[in-house]
Amino acid sequence: MGQRGPGASKLRAVAGLAHKSDDDRQSMLALAELHQPKAAPQPWEADGLTRAEKVIAFVESLPITKGFGAGERVQLIDFQREWIEAIYAEDGDGRRRVRTGLLSVARGQGKTVLAAMLCLAHLVGPECEQRGECYSAAATKDQSALIFAEMEAIIMETPWIAARVNVQRFVKTIEDMQTGSKFKALASDGFSAHGLASSFIVCDELAQWKKRELYDVLSTSMAKRREPLMLVIGTQSPYPENIMSELVDYSERLNNGEVDDESFHGVVYAVPENADPYDPANWSLANPALGVFVSQEQIAIEARRAKRMPTFEPAFLNLHCNMRVDAEPKAINPTEWKACGQAVDPEALRGRPCYGGLDLSSVRDLSALVLYFPEDGGAVLPWFWCPKAGLTQKEEVDRVPYRTWAKEGYIEPTAGSAIDKAYIARRMAMVASMFDVKGIAFDRFGFQDLKNILDREGVTLPLVEWGQGFLSMGPAVNAFETSMLDGKLRHGGHPVLRWNAGNLIFDTDPAGNRKPNKGRSIDRIDGMAALIMACGLAAKDEGPDVYRGGGIEWI
C-alpha cells in the first residue's frame, strides 16, 4: 500500500522516490531488493551486541533535529545510557526482564526526544515485531502530539525510515509497512484504548493525567504480548495518591530492598526534601543533563525569581528540582505526617477511652468519623463513607482511587446516589459499642437528618456540637498539631486520611487562630476536619455535655 495522507510526498522525497506514483514506488523497491547489492548492515545489526547495546546503537544512529547539535548524530549522556541498559537487560533466556520502566527528572532533560527515539526503536528498529502496537500517551491531545512531532521530525531526516513508514499527521499515527506495526498518540482526556494489544507504551508526564483509566487500560493491554514494555517519564506529582507518586514510591521501595521485582526499574532524580533547593550544588541531583540540555544560568534565574516572589517557588521546586510540592502552601508537612504512621491495631483498642469527630457530607460527598485515643499513643481510627453510585465519576473528578479504597475497606460505599445517613447511624452505634467513646464532636451542618434517625432508632451517642469558627477550631487545631509534633499521634498510614491531610489548608485570623478551610483546600479534607475536632474535644474533655438521643438534652 502506498503512503497516503499529509506528509506522504515529503516522505517519498526523503526516501529518494519523489515524483513517483505509489505503484512505481513499490515496483522500484521490489527491484532494488532483488537486483541491487544488499545495503550495509545498520550499526545495531553488528554481531555480539547485547539487547541494550542494540537499542543504544539505534538511538545514536538517529539525527538531532533541533537545538544544540542539530544535524549531528545523537550522543546519549550517562544517565540516559544507564537507564536504557537497565531497561533492556536480558535474563538467561535472552528475554528482557523489565516490563515497566520509570524515569523521573526535572524539566528540560531531553525526556520527550528520548521517548520518541525509543518509540522508533520499537516501531522500525531493533525492538520491532510483527504487527506491533506502539503508543505514546499523555494528559491532553496537545501533550500527546509532542512525541509524535519528534518522531516525525526524525523520520524526515532519516531516508531509510521514511522509505518504509506512512505518517498520518491528522490522526497522529505512523505505520510501518514492512512489519505491519503502528504507532499512535493517545490522550487521557479523549481516546478510548479498550481492545488494544500494546507491545510498547510511553506514558508522558503521568503526574498531569486527570484520570487513571487510560493508564490502567494500557497496562492491562500488554498481557497479549510476549515481551511488552511500558515506560513512564516526567516530573513528580505533588499528590501521594497520583499514579506517578505510586510508581515513584514503589521505585524507592525497590531501591531500598523492601520489595523484589525484576519486572520494574525506576530512577528518580530529585533534590531531597532535607537539601537546600537554592544551592546550585544540588541542582544536578534533579538535572542529570545540567549543562547539556539545560543551562545552570537559566535555573539560577528561576531560583532568584522563586526566592523573591513566593508564588513562583512551588513551580521552581517541582519543575526544576523535581520535588513533590504543590502550588498552594499546605497546613501539614508531609514528613511530619509520615513520621506518625505507626501501625494501629483496632482490636487492642477495644474498650479503651477515646474521643471522636464527625464530619457529614450533604448529599454526594465524603463523610467521616474519626476516633482519637489519647491514652494509647494517640492512636487514630477513621471511618469514611460515600455514595456507591457514581464512584467511577468521583475517581475522575478527585483523581484518587475510590474503588480501590472501597475494595480494601478504607471507604464504605453506601447504597444509592446520596449518602445513607441511616447506615452511618448504625455504624456509629456499632463503633460506640466497641470503644469507650467519651464524646463525638460534630458540625451542626447536615446533622438534623442524622439526629432524626438517631431519635427514631433510639440510639444513644455522646454527641457534642462543635463550632467551625476560629473560636472553637483554633484550640482544636493547636491540640492536633501539638499531638502530631510531640509524637502523640498514630494514624497507621490510612490512605484516605493521608489524602485529606495532604489537601488541608488553614485560614488564620489576625490573632493567629487557625481553622480548616474547605473552600481553599485543594480537595477533600473531611477526615482531617473530624480528626481535628476529636483532638480538640480530647484536649477540652467536655465530659457530660453531650447529646443523648431522643431529643437534645444538655446536662
N, C-alpha and C positions, 0 to 999 in steps of 0.2 A: 504494500500500500504506500502511496506517495505521501510526502509531507504536505500538510494542509494547515490552514488557519494563519492568522497573523504571524509574521516572522518566518514563514516557510521559505520564501525567496531568499532571505538573508542566510538561512541555514545552507541552502544549495550553493550560495556564493562562497561561504566559508569553506564548504567541502570541495570546492573547485568544480561544481556542476551547474553553475549559473547558466541561464537561458536554455536549459534542457527541460523537456517535458518529464512528467513523472515516469512514463513508460520508458523513455530513452534513458533516464537516470538509472532505473532498475536494470536495464539491459547492460549499461556500461559497468555497473557494479558487478554484475554476474560475470561479464567477460574479463574484468580485471582480476577477479578471483581465480578464473580458470587459466588465463594465459600470461599473467604477469608474475614475476617473482614474488614470493611471499614477503610481506612487509617485515621490517626488522622487529624483533620482539620488543614489547614495551618494557620499561625498567622493572616493573613489578613481576614480569614473567621470567626473570632470571632464576637460575637454579639455586637451590639451597636457602631460599628466603623463608623466614617464618611468616605466619599469617599476618602478624603485626607489621613486619618489615615490608610485606607486600602493600599493605594499606598506606604505610608511610611513603613508600616509593611512588605510589599512585598520586597521593596528595602533593608530593614535591615535584611531580611532573606537570602540575597544573599552573596556569599563569596567574599572576596578581593583576587584577583588572582595574584597581583604583588606589589612590593614596600613595604613600611611600612605596617605592619599588614597583610601581605599575609597569607592566610589560616584562618583568622578570619572573623567574620561576619561584614558587613558594619555598621558603625555608622554615620549617617548623622550629619553634623555640622549645626550650627544655620542658616546660610544663605541659605543652601540647603533646610532645613526643612521649613523655612518660605516661600520660593519660591514655593515649592510643595503645601503647604497649601493654598496659594493664587491661584495657577493654578487650583487646583481640588476642589475649594469651590463650594458649591451647592446652587441653588436657592430654593424657596419654594416648587417646584415640584420635588426636588431631582436631577435636571439636572445640569451639570457643566456649569457655566456661561462663563468661558473663552474659546475662540476659538483660540486665538493667544497669545503665551507667549514669552517674551523676557528676556534673561539673558546675560548681557554683563559684563564680568570681565576680569582681566588681565590673562596672560598665566599661566598655571600650577595650576588652581583652581579646577581640577577634573571635568571639563565640559564634556569631552568625556566619562568618565566612568559613570557619572550620566545620560547622554543621552542614553547610552547603556542599563542601568538598566530600564529606563523609556520605552525604546522600548520593552523590555521584559515584562514589566508590561502590555503593550497594546497587545502584541503577545500571551502570555500564562498566564498572571497574572490577577489581579482584574479588569483591564480595557479591557480585551479581549472581542471580539464579534465574532459572526459567520461570517466567510469569510471576516474578517477584512483585510485591506491593510495598512501595516506599512512601512514607508520609511525613510531612512536617506539620506540626500543629501548634497553634498559638491562641492567644486570648481573643483576637479580633481578625477580621479579614485583612486589614491593612498590615497587622503584625505578621500574619501568616505568609504574606506576599514577600517579605524581606528575604527569606531563604530562597524562595523561588527566583527572585530577581538576581541574587548572587549566582545561582546555578545557571541561569540563562546567560549572564554576562560571561561566565567561564566557558560555556558551550560556544558562544560566538567567537571566542579566541582560540578554540581548540578544534581544528578541522576534523580529526578522526571521530570525535564525539558528535559534531554537527552532522556528519555523514550518516549516522545511524539512529538519530533521535528525531522525534517530532514534538516541537514545542507549541503548546496551545495556550497562549498567554491569557486569553479571556477567562478560561476556566482553571488557570494555574495548574496545568497538567503537562507532564513530559513523558512521552512514550519511547521505549527502546524497541525499535523494530527488529532487532536481532534476537532478543530473548523473549519479547512479549511483555517485559516488565513495564511498570508505570510508576510515576511519582505524582503526588497530588498534595497541594497545600490545603490544610483544613483549619477551621476556626472554631473555638469552643462556644462561640455565640451564634453559630449558624448550622453548619453541615452535620447531618446525622451519619454516624460512622458504623451503624449496625450492618452486619453482613460482610465485613472486611476480613481478609486473611493476611494480616500485616507481617511482612518479613523484616522491615526496618522502619523505625519511628524516631523522629526528633521532636521532643516537646520543648518549645522555645518560651523562655520567661514564664515558667509554670506558676510562679508566685502571683502573676497578674490574672490568671484564669478566674472567671466569675463563678464557675461551677465545675464540678469534677466529673460529670457524666462522660465527657469525651475521653478523659484520661482513663477511666475505668473500662470503657468500651474498647479503646485501642489496646490497653494492656491485656484484656481477655482475648482480643482478636489474634494475638500471637500464638495461641495454643495450636493453631492449624499449621504451624511451620516447624521444621526440624531444628533450626538454629536461629530463632528470631532475636532481634536486638532493639531495645528502646533506650534512647539517650535523652537525658533531661539536662538542659542548660539554663543558666540565668542567675540573677541575684537572689538573695534570700527574701522571704516574706516576713513581715513583722508579726504575723499571727501564727501561733503554735498549731492551730487546727488546719492551716493551709496544707495542701498536699506537698508543696515544696518543703515546708518545715518538717513534715513527717519523714520525707526522704533524707533531709539533712541530719535529722536526729538519728535516723537509722544508720546512716553512714558513720556518725560519731560512735554509735554503739559497736559497730563492726570494727572500726579502727581501734577502739579501746579494748577489744577482745571480749565484750559482753555476749555477743552472738557470733555464730559462724555461718556464713552464707557466701559460697563461692560464686553464686549467680548474680551478685550485686557488687559493684565497685563505685565508690563515691569519693570525690575530692572536693573539699571546701576551702577556698582561700578567703580569709576574712580577718579583720582586725579583732582580736579578742576583746571581750567585754571589760577586762581589767587593764587594758592597754590604752594609752593616750592616742585617740584617733587624729589628733592635730600634730603629732610628732612625725615629721617626714620619714624618720627611720622605720615607722610602722606601716607606711603606705604600701610597700612591696608585699606585705603579708596578704593583702586583698587584691593586689595588682601585679601578678607574676609577669605581665608583659610591660611593666613600667619602663619607659624609655624606648620601647619598640612600637607599641600600638597607641600608647597614651603618654603624654609628657608630664613630668613631675611639675613643671611650671604651671600647667593648666590645673592640676589638682591643688597646687598651692593657692592659686587664685580662688578656687571654690572653697578651700578651707578658710581663707581670710574672710570671705563673704559670710560663711556659716557662723564664724565667731562673732562677727559684727551684727548680724541680723539673725536672731534665733529661729525665725520662720524658715530659714534656709538650712538649718542644721540637720533636721531629720533626713532630708534628701541627700545631703552630703554623706551622712553616716551610712545610709542604706546603699546608695548608688556607687560611691567611691570607696567606702570601707567595707561594704558587703556585710553590714551589721544588721541584726534583727531588731529594727526600730520602726516606729510609726510616726506619722507627721504630728499627731496630737500627743502632748505630754501626758503620760499615764499616771494614775494615782499610786500604782504598786510597781515596785521594781521587780522584774521577773526573777532575778537572782534571789531576792529575799523571799519571794513566794515559793520558789523551788526548794529553798532551804527548809521549809516547813512541810515537806512532802512525805514525812514518815508514815508508815502504814497504820491503818486504823482497823481494829477488829470489832465489829458490831456486837458479837456475842459476848465479848469481855466487858462490854458497857451496859449489859442488861441490868436494870435496876439502879443504875448509877444516876446521881443528880445531874441535871442539865437544864439549859435554857434554850429557847427556840426563837426563830424569826420566821415570819410568814409573809411572802410577797405574792399576791394574787394577780393574775392577768385578767384583762377584761373579757375577751372572747377567744381569740386565736393564739395568743402568745404564750410564753413560758410562765409557769407558776412554780414557786419554790418554797420548800420548808427546810430549814437548816437548824440542826441541834448543835449546841456548843457545850462541851463537858469541861469546865474549868478545873475540876479536881482530878482529871485524868489526862494531864499533859496537854490540855487544850484540844482534845480530840473533836473532830468535826464530822457530823453525819448529815449529808444533804439528800433530799428527795426532789425530783423535778418532774413536772407534768406538762403535757401539751396535747392538743387535739391530734388524733391519729390521722384524720382526713387532711390531705394537703401536706403531708410530711415531706414528700419529694420536692414540692414547690418551696417549702421553708428551707430546705437544703440549698436550693439555688439562690434564694434571697440572702440568707445569712452566711452562706459559704462554709458551713460546718456539717459534719456527718451525722445528722439527726437519726437516720435509720440505723447506722452502726451503733450509735449510743443506745438506741432503743433495744437493739438486739442484745447488747452486752449488759443491759439492765441499768444504765446510768440515767435513762429517762423512761418514764412510764406514760406511753401514749394512752389517752382516754378516748373512748368511742365517740364518733361523731366529728363534726366540723367546728364545734365550740368546746371550750374547756368544761369538763364534767365536774362541777363542784361537789356533787353528791359523792362521787368517787374519792375526791380529795378529803372530804369529811370522814369517810370510812377509814381511809389510810391514816389520817391524823389520829383517829381514835385508836387504831392498832398501835401506832407509834407510842401514844401515851400509855398504853398498857404494858409496853416493853421496857420503858425507861421512866425514871423518876423526874418527870418534867415539872420544873418549878414555875415556869411561865413561858408563854409564847407571845412575843411582841408582834403586832400586826399593824399594817397601814389600813385605815378605815376605808380606803378606796377599794371598791369591789367586795367589801366584806358583808354587806347586807344580805346578799343571796346566801352566802355560807352560813351566816347567823340564823337565817330562817331554816336552813337544812338541819343545823345543829339542834335547834329548838324542836323541830319535827321528829328528829331521830332520838331525842333525849340524850344527846352526847354532852358530857361534861368535860370541858377543856379549860385549862388555866390561861385564858387569852387576855393580853394586856394591850390596850390601844396605845400606839406609838406614833407620835407626830413625825412628819417628814421634813420639818423645817430645821433651821440651824440650832434652835434651842434644844431639841431632842437628839437630832442626828449628830450634832457637833461632839458631845461627850461620847456617843456611841462609836464614832469614827476614831476618836482618841483611844478608846478602850480596845478596839480591834487592832489598831496599829501598834499599840503597846504590846499586846499579846503576840503579834507576829514578830516584832523586832526582839522581844525577850525570849523567843523560842517556846512560848506557851500556846502554840497553835500547831495542830497536826491535821492536815486535810487529806492525806493519803493520795495526793495526785489526782483527785477526781477530775476527769477531763472537762466536764461541763462547768464545774466551778472554776477550773483553771481558765477556761474561755471567758467566763464572766469577769474574773479577776483581771485579765488582760485588757478588757474593754473599759474598765472603771475609770471615770474621770470625776474629780471633785469640783464643786463650786466653793468659793471662800468668801466670807463676809468681811467687812472692814475690821472686825475684832479678831479675825484669824480662825473663826469657826468654819468647819467644813461639812459638806454633805454630798452624797452621791447625786450626780446629775444625769438622769436617763436621757435627756434630750441631747446633750453634748457627747455622751459616751458613744463610742464607735459602734457598739452593738449591744446585745442583751447583757444586763447586769443583775438580773433578778436574784440569783443565788447570792451574790455579794451583798445586795441590799438586805437580804434575810440574815446573812451571817453577821453583818454589822449591827443589826438590831439585836441579835442574840447576844453578841458580846456586850453591847450597851446594857441590856437587861441584866446580864450576869454581874456587870460592874455595879449597877444600881441596886440589884436584888430587890425587886419590887415586892416580893413576898406575897401577902394575901390579896393585894389589889388586883383581882382577877375577875374575868367573866366566866361564870359557871354554867351557862346554858339555861334554857328555859326562861329567857329574858335577862336583860342586863341587871346585874346586882353588884354594886360596889360596896365592899366590906370595909 
